[in-house]
Amino acid sequence: MLHPRTGIPSVRDVQPSAPRHAFPLRSLLLAAFLVPALAFAGVAWRDHQRLHQEAAESVDRTAAIAQEHALKVIETNALVLDRIEDSVRGLSWDEIAAREREVHEALRDLEARIEQISVLHLIRPDGRLAAISVVHPAPQVDLSGRGYFALHRNGERGLAFGDPIVGRTTGQVSFTMSRARIAPDGTFDGIILGSVLPDYFQGYWATLAAGADAHFGLVRADGTLLARLPPPPSLAIRLPQDGAFMQAIAGGARRGVIEVDPALDGVRRLVGFRRVGEQPLYVFYALSLDAVRAEWLGHLAVNGTLALLATLVLGGAALVAARRWRAEQSALAELARSHAELRAEIARREAAEEELRAAQRLEAVGRLTGGVAHDFNNLLTAILGSLQLLERHLERGAGGAAAAPLDARTRRLIGTARDAVERGSRLTASLLAFSRRQTLRAEPLDANALIGSMLPLLRRALGEAAELRLELSPGLPPCMADAAQLEAALLNLTINARDALPPEGGVVTLRTFRTDPTVPPGKGRVGIAVSDTGSGMSPEARARAFEPFFTTKPVGKGTGLGLSQVYGVVRQLGGEVSIESAPGQGTTVLMRLPETSPVAAAEPARTAAPAPAGGAAEARDGGADTGAAAANGRSVLVVEDDRAVRDMASETLREAGWRVTEAPDGRAALALIEAGERVDLLFTDVVMPGGISGVELAEAARRMRPDLAVLLASGYAGGAQPNGGGHPACPFPLLDKPYDRVALVAAAAAAFGAPEEAAALIAARSPVAARADATA
């Protein structure tokens, strides 16, 4: 019979077995050798695949960097040729000859400003040199025999790239980049040409080289090598047309990573190549596979040593086990001992199962209470304030005149309800997950710290099926960002990543890094990447991903504004955002934000004077009257979406002498202020419907009325913070919910600039309140 929970046979059914007279010693010893050997082979194969994949990715990334550089150089040179063409536009060759010195000086000045160009030429339609940047007058040479001349004369109107040559006038190795000059009637009218230095490319490639064995090159589509690092042994080098590289180009590939045969230097290499824009040029970066193999052999030696040790250990263990199993007479005694161990194991498993069930119940309760704690704080605020207003009403009498003191039973009942509110406040404070939000303009921000503060929210948004991984770069410089908007962007991207994962889950990775470590701190960009292992995006969807209202989710599952918001925020901050994705390969969204100097980030954020701490306690009689001096008939606008809380707060402030106007949300409040309603103090909840938060409302109101006093209230604050709430660096005083009558009136007095009245109110709190504060 099996145990109902563990599946282990019942102890009563376990009986000693007969002694074994044969033991498969040979099989056990064979397994002791085969298992480590197979494990070693598997690890070696996977390590080889991993190293090869990492090398391919590194080669592709480096080729992409080299492509961007080459494209910029070619575009710059093309602009130079355009500039020359513009300078002689409308001039005949006789006029150019008459102004040869002027043209020569213009070419010389252009050449001096462009580092990668050694010589600039103007060539007549018959091939004779009309002007040159390095010497005046121009030598009388005929260039009609050059390949580029025949190419342009036969109709090529785009850029042409000539073979590497040694210049007749400079003695430098260069290749030509030329463009035809077109007459008004559309016919060939000479050539504008620049000699490009391979040394310029080699100098930049040297900064990218991962080692002495790294190779870079710039290749024309016909296989002619225009530049290479290390420099080629001769000028006239053309790659074999039957090689893997040229075959890939002939097949129309614009980019790729391939293995090439040792055609040039006897070394088999991994080559990443990319086409340079729409030009007939390709850049490549080649890494020796011998380096990859050497690293793999190093790993192989370590793993082999470990496998050998494992084999020795397992073999010794097998021999020891065989000797023990030969002692058949000791089996009965051992079986009796195992019975007792089995009983203990069953008991331990039952206890562990019970603990697991209890932990799961607590986790479910935590999720439930975390979702309702904010609303519960609103209820507690309304209940507590109403109790206090009721007590004052009963003590003063219905007509406002002094009445007889409350009897002991009434006070006890009100005190019992008040104590229950205090206990509820402490309970919600212990269960509520803090949501730290701040509304700031762009300021120096530690991206790593911001992500760390969002981890509970991000994990909650992902759910249990998805794994969240962090790859945060240490020593990351601060970036210029708006914290609230960046939080929203990260949350949007995390939710998008979650929705892209399969039902069984996956991995979402947050990564921070400097996009260019060579740039001095404060001058580059901070990269924040959100990656997932989900379904990926098609090229068509990726091209439209940032368009407003475009979404790949089912109808009703998304608005299509998440990525649009991310794009707008990052661009407004002066940054960039991009997407890397392919079907079945996941998606990475990369935000690049401008860095700022560490000195600017060290300046403390602006904060407002702390507001009096809230607490669920009663005050002595006359507490609200003490705040009447601060009110003095002034007007307060109470903005709260919860009707009960709004009514309680308004009634409390009216009793304290304030003239109260109410609004259910931020838009209604702004409409009242814009209409000219008198408002001396704005008292608003932080989290409200309608698209305008309390902080945004306060900032908008301050812009209209700079002298307006502001007090915020939040049900998300859960403990004493430096500014009196749960929102670090909040620019306004903040009052935590649930708050009592004294805390509200005192906070209003302090926010309006009456600290003496606020101190008097706090001092007037009852012993019950003091005890509540002491234990909070």
VENHUUR-V124688 format. One record per helix or strand of 2 or more residues. SS is the DSSP state (2 for helix, 1 for strand). FROM is the first residue (numbers start at 0). TO is the last residue. If there is no record, write none. Layout:
BEGIN
SS_FROM_TO ; SS_FROM_TO
END
This chain:
BEGIN
2_10_12 ; 2_24_87 ; 2_92_97 ; 2_99_112 ; 1_116_122 ; 1_127_131 ; 2_146_152 ; 1_159_160 ; 1_164_165 ; 1_172_181 ; 1_187_195 ; 2_197_207 ; 1_214_219 ; 1_223_228 ; 2_243_249 ; 1_254_259 ; 1_268_274 ; 1_280_287 ; 2_288_325 ; 2_327_395 ; 2_407_430 ; 1_442_444 ; 2_446_461 ; 1_465_471 ; 1_478_480 ; 2_482_499 ; 1_504_513 ; 1_524_531 ; 2_538_542 ; 2_561_571 ; 1_575_580 ; 1_586_594 ; 2_597_601 ; 2_622_625 ; 2_627_630 ; 1_634_638 ; 2_642_654 ; 1_658_662 ; 2_665_673 ; 1_680_684 ; 2_693_703 ; 1_708_713 ; 1_732_735 ; 2_740_750 ; 2_754_762 ; 2_766_774
END
